[in-house]
Amino acid sequence: MYQTEHVSRAGKINHDYFLCRFHVEYSEYDAMIEIESGDILRGSLPAKQLKYIQVWSDILKAELLENFISMRSDSKLYKKITPLS
């Protein structure tokens, strides 16, 4: 996995800046999930919901990666991904 360091405006090194990731909101919880591993990079989720998100993201990994890469490029185009229901 491609990983590097990014220094924020505050001068702090942000190691997850270049990790492929997506955001999850559930009730009062908010988390950033790495696409490749399904690990929480930031925030928190209840264990049951995290497991559900990890299974969902594993099934849709290729689409999530494609969207992440597209959004980081100049095109800023993405495909709608079926949400959890």
VODOBA-971082 format. One record per residue (C-alpha): residue number from 0; residue in one letter; x, y, z. Coordinates in Angstrom, 1 decimal, decimal comma. Layout:
! residues N
<pos = NUM code = A X = X Y = Y Z = Z>
...
***
This chain:
! residues 85
<pos = 0 code = M X = 0,0 Y = 0,0 Z = 0,0>
<pos = 1 code = Y X = 1,3 Y = 3,4 Z = -0,9>
<pos = 2 code = Q X = 1,8 Y = 5,5 Z = 2,2>
<pos = 3 code = T X = 3,6 Y = 8,6 Z = 2,9>
<pos = 4 code = E X = 3,6 Y = 11,5 Z = 5,4>
<pos = 5 code = H X = 1,8 Y = 14,7 Z = 5,0>
<pos = 6 code = V X = 2,5 Y = 17,7 Z = 7,2>
<pos = 7 code = S X = -0,6 Y = 19,7 Z = 8,1>
<pos = 8 code = R X = -0,7 Y = 23,5 Z = 8,3>
<pos = 9 code = A X = -0,2 Y = 23,1 Z = 12,1>
<pos = 10 code = G X = 3,1 Y = 21,3 Z = 11,4>
<pos = 11 code = K X = 1,8 Y = 17,9 Z = 12,5>
<pos = 12 code = I X = 2,6 Y = 14,8 Z = 10,5>
<pos = 13 code = N X = -0,6 Y = 13,1 Z = 9,2>
<pos = 14 code = H X = 0,3 Y = 9,5 Z = 8,4>
<pos = 15 code = D X = -3,2 Y = 8,6 Z = 7,1>
<pos = 16 code = Y X = -3,5 Y = 11,5 Z = 4,6>
<pos = 17 code = F X = -2,7 Y = 9,3 Z = 1,6>
<pos = 18 code = L X = -4,4 Y = 6,1 Z = 2,7>
<pos = 19 code = C X = -7,4 Y = 5,2 Z = 0,6>
<pos = 20 code = R X = -10,4 Y = 5,8 Z = 2,9>
<pos = 21 code = F X = -14,0 Y = 6,6 Z = 3,3>
<pos = 22 code = H X = -16,2 Y = 8,2 Z = 5,9>
<pos = 23 code = V X = -19,0 Y = 6,6 Z = 7,9>
<pos = 24 code = E X = -21,7 Y = 8,3 Z = 10,0>
<pos = 25 code = Y X = -23,9 Y = 6,2 Z = 12,2>
<pos = 26 code = S X = -26,1 Y = 7,9 Z = 14,8>
<pos = 27 code = E X = -23,8 Y = 10,0 Z = 17,0>
<pos = 28 code = Y X = -20,7 Y = 8,1 Z = 15,7>
<pos = 29 code = D X = -18,3 Y = 9,3 Z = 12,9>
<pos = 30 code = A X = -15,4 Y = 7,3 Z = 11,6>
<pos = 31 code = M X = -12,8 Y = 7,2 Z = 8,8>
<pos = 32 code = I X = -12,2 Y = 3,7 Z = 7,5>
<pos = 33 code = E X = -9,2 Y = 2,5 Z = 5,4>
<pos = 34 code = I X = -10,5 Y = 0,8 Z = 2,3>
<pos = 35 code = E X = -7,8 Y = -1,9 Z = 2,1>
<pos = 36 code = S X = -7,9 Y = -3,2 Z = 5,7>
<pos = 37 code = G X = -11,3 Y = -2,0 Z = 7,0>
<pos = 38 code = D X = -9,5 Y = -0,5 Z = 10,0>
<pos = 39 code = I X = -10,7 Y = 2,6 Z = 11,7>
<pos = 40 code = L X = -8,2 Y = 5,4 Z = 11,0>
<pos = 41 code = R X = -10,1 Y = 8,1 Z = 13,0>
<pos = 42 code = G X = -13,2 Y = 8,2 Z = 15,1>
<pos = 43 code = S X = -15,3 Y = 5,3 Z = 16,4>
<pos = 44 code = L X = -18,2 Y = 3,0 Z = 15,7>
<pos = 45 code = P X = -20,0 Y = 0,3 Z = 17,7>
<pos = 46 code = A X = -18,5 Y = -3,1 Z = 17,1>
<pos = 47 code = K X = -21,6 Y = -4,6 Z = 15,4>
<pos = 48 code = Q X = -21,8 Y = -1,7 Z = 12,9>
<pos = 49 code = L X = -18,0 Y = -1,7 Z = 12,3>
<pos = 50 code = K X = -18,2 Y = -5,4 Z = 11,3>
<pos = 51 code = Y X = -21,1 Y = -4,7 Z = 9,0>
<pos = 52 code = I X = -19,2 Y = -1,8 Z = 7,4>
<pos = 53 code = Q X = -16,1 Y = -4,0 Z = 7,0>
<pos = 54 code = V X = -18,1 Y = -6,8 Z = 5,2>
<pos = 55 code = W X = -19,8 Y = -4,2 Z = 3,0>
<pos = 56 code = S X = -16,5 Y = -2,4 Z = 2,1>
<pos = 57 code = D X = -14,8 Y = -5,8 Z = 1,4>
<pos = 58 code = I X = -17,6 Y = -6,6 Z = -1,1>
<pos = 59 code = L X = -17,4 Y = -3,2 Z = -2,8>
<pos = 60 code = K X = -13,6 Y = -2,6 Z = -2,4>
<pos = 61 code = A X = -12,9 Y = -2,2 Z = -6,1>
<pos = 62 code = E X = -15,6 Y = 0,5 Z = -6,5>
<pos = 63 code = L X = -14,5 Y = 2,3 Z = -3,3>
<pos = 64 code = L X = -10,9 Y = 2,4 Z = -4,5>
<pos = 65 code = E X = -12,0 Y = 3,6 Z = -8,0>
<pos = 66 code = N X = -14,0 Y = 6,4 Z = -6,4>
<pos = 67 code = F X = -11,2 Y = 7,4 Z = -4,0>
<pos = 68 code = I X = -8,7 Y = 7,6 Z = -6,8>
<pos = 69 code = S X = -11,0 Y = 9,4 Z = -9,1>
<pos = 70 code = M X = -11,9 Y = 12,0 Z = -6,4>
<pos = 71 code = R X = -8,1 Y = 12,6 Z = -5,7>
<pos = 72 code = S X = -7,5 Y = 13,2 Z = -9,5>
<pos = 73 code = D X = -8,5 Y = 16,3 Z = -11,5>
<pos = 74 code = S X = -11,7 Y = 14,7 Z = -12,7>
<pos = 75 code = K X = -13,5 Y = 14,6 Z = -9,3>
<pos = 76 code = L X = -16,0 Y = 12,1 Z = -10,8>
<pos = 77 code = Y X = -17,4 Y = 9,2 Z = -8,8>
<pos = 78 code = K X = -20,0 Y = 6,5 Z = -9,1>
<pos = 79 code = K X = -22,8 Y = 6,2 Z = -6,6>
<pos = 80 code = I X = -22,2 Y = 3,1 Z = -4,5>
<pos = 81 code = T X = -25,1 Y = 1,2 Z = -3,0>
<pos = 82 code = P X = -25,4 Y = 2,4 Z = 0,6>
<pos = 83 code = L X = -26,0 Y = 0,1 Z = 3,6>
<pos = 84 code = S X = -29,7 Y = -0,4 Z = 4,3>
***
